Amino acid sequence: MSAKRPAAVVVLAAGEGTRMKSTTPKVLHSICGRSLIGHVVAASRELDPEHLVVVVGHAREQVKGHLGEIDPDARTAVQHEQNGTGHAVRMGLDELRASSVALDGTVVVVCGDTPLLTGATLRTLADTHAADGNAVTVLTAEVPDATGYGRIVRDSASGAVTAIVEHKDASDSERAIREINSGVFAFDAQLLTDALGKVRTDNSQGEEYLTDVLGILREAGHRVGAAIATEHHEIVGINNRIQLAEARKLLNERLLRAAMLSGVSIIDPASTWVDVTVTFEPDALVHPGTQLIGFTHIAAHAEVGPNSRLTNTTVGVGATVSNTVADSARIGEGATVGPYTYLRPGTDLGKKSKAGAYVEMKNAQVGEGSKVPHLSYVGDATIGEYTNIGAASVFVNYDGEKKHHTTIGSHCRTGSDNMFVAPVTIGDGSYTAAGSVITKNVPPGSLAVARGQQRNIEGWVARKRPGSAAAQAAQAADPEPETDQ
């Protein structure tokens, strides 16, 4: 049985992250479509805590603004000076007390730069804490290289946690330990509050270490336990761009593995990248070199890629999308897109429609069965059902100041190299001649011809380009050209 909901989760996100060498605060760097702090907050919310408070410091206004966007209910506390993790947690608890929050139960403390941490692992920590009746429970993991991490020191007989020693304060024998502190804890709220008031600063950094709380509680006769993470990658913190890239790869692999286990075919996971908000239906197929971003959804039997980038785009059942860039588009059931197609925001392709090679669309609604096969720009337009747009057509939607709309009806056939100068309407069942510049509305069932009369000036090449290769070819084809009358 799961433990009751925690009284609070405190997220530590006050650090500057100088090793990122960035003007962007460390916790605002993103992987797989979500900021580092966003991943941690999302995992924390899976515990359904009564209160969630994020301790901010460096670039706090930026971080607070971001939190307001992703989780408006999250509280923030300010750590004005970076005096250690214990001090940061005190600031978080002080913020809750200032709001007359009386904490009773479990307080979970997490780090804001651990994007691989899952809600399931936090739930295991909280459940272990409650089941064992601990004053504090630390989440630990065994790692191949423990450099830089606090070591878990255990009693050799009972296995109880006796101390957490920071790397810089550890002895040689302690540095040989591979079980490390994740920086994630579950505390009894009241005992945590009391112990924080006793934390000292007599260490190499002159800071208040949260880990010292364990020793204080243990010396007072309270139980200190541990919950071991099954996957050590979950607790990895991000301190530089290399670690950021490594975490992105690990999270991407996790997301693709879940997709494949749910029935999605990923041909080459190594070259496929997805965001945490991407969703699939079983029997979707993703080819190599594909990036799926934001709230993109791939329906059953749809086929995406190769070499496609879809952002906030919905791909319908059985649709195919090849070598395409799409942003905020809807691709209907059985539609065909690509290759080398660009679908911009507002594009809505109907059932069994087509946006073919070298086609760009923006704010365009294309009806069922209609086709824009190749080499065309369709902007600010509505196209009815079962209409064919000829090659090299341009919907001239911008007059230099305003965008205008073009409407083409159902069962129309427009010629190649047409210019539709908006605003203009082509009625149902109409045709337009190749090479036409359409500036007036075309009634239903009409043929619109808007081009100059062709005039052939015979003998022009011989007179104007005598001796040229063209003139010689013409002479060979027609030894006695007629003159223009």
Disulfide bonds with the S-S distance in Angstrom:
none
